[in-house]
Amino acid sequence: MEALAVILEPYKEAVGSLAAIVTIGQMFSGSFICYDIYKQGNTRGIGIMPFVGGLIMSVLNLKYGYILRDDTMIQVNLFGLALNIIYLMIFFHYSLEKVKVWAQIGLGGAFSAALIGYAQVEDPKLVEDRFGLIITAFMFYLIASPLFGLNEIIKNKSTEGMPVPIILSGTVVTFMWLLYGIILRNKFLVVQNVVALVLCSAQLALIAIYPSKPKKEKTKVKAKKAD
């Protein structure tokens, strides 16, 4: 990794800027979900976790950016925080279970506050590594969450419900942050994004193998057209 870091070092600003641009682009992928919510007029069949998870990750990465004193991470995650707040406001507006939504947002906020509080009291010599480990674990959980229904995907031979725009953009983003982590010689950024890249690639492979709609549904559509 050291040799690659030396080779990429002159391109630090360019890689950092590109990583920031593609990350901001990925953050807009949530707008596709919001558009689906708007079209159907409610949030039925659409989970809040991508937005709550995005909010938590933005808060944690913003804090990590301050720990590392990295302006790129700070600017990107400030934007991400604002965008995820907007997404949550849209979700709440169209939700038919507003009390439940408030509870989920409250849990996400409490979780974020607890981890930020931990970072404040942790030994400054240890906080970078330990807080980075926490962010890594939570990020793996979020990225791997679409794979929790792997049995159903294989059983139904369908990837219906998998957020394709988010997964595709996430693959590009993790690759760019992997390069940036190598340049910074930050092992947590490197490990985070190597594993994230593998998880995203596995999901893209499933999307390539299986259609987005179950075969039964496709058969029904064809039958209707025949009528």
Secondary structure, 3 states (H helix, E strand, C coil): CHHHHHHHHHHHHHHHHHHHHHHHHHHCCHHHHHHHHHHHCCCCCCCCHHHHHHHHHHHHHHHHHHHHCCHHHHHHHHHHHHHHHHHHHHHHHHCCCHHHHHHHHHHHHHHHHHHHHHHHHCCHHHHHHHHHHHHHHHHHHHHHHHHHHHHHHHHHCCCCCCCHHHHHHHHHHHHHHHHHHHHHCCHHHHHHHHHHHHHHHHHHHHHHHCCCCCHHHHHHHHHHHHC
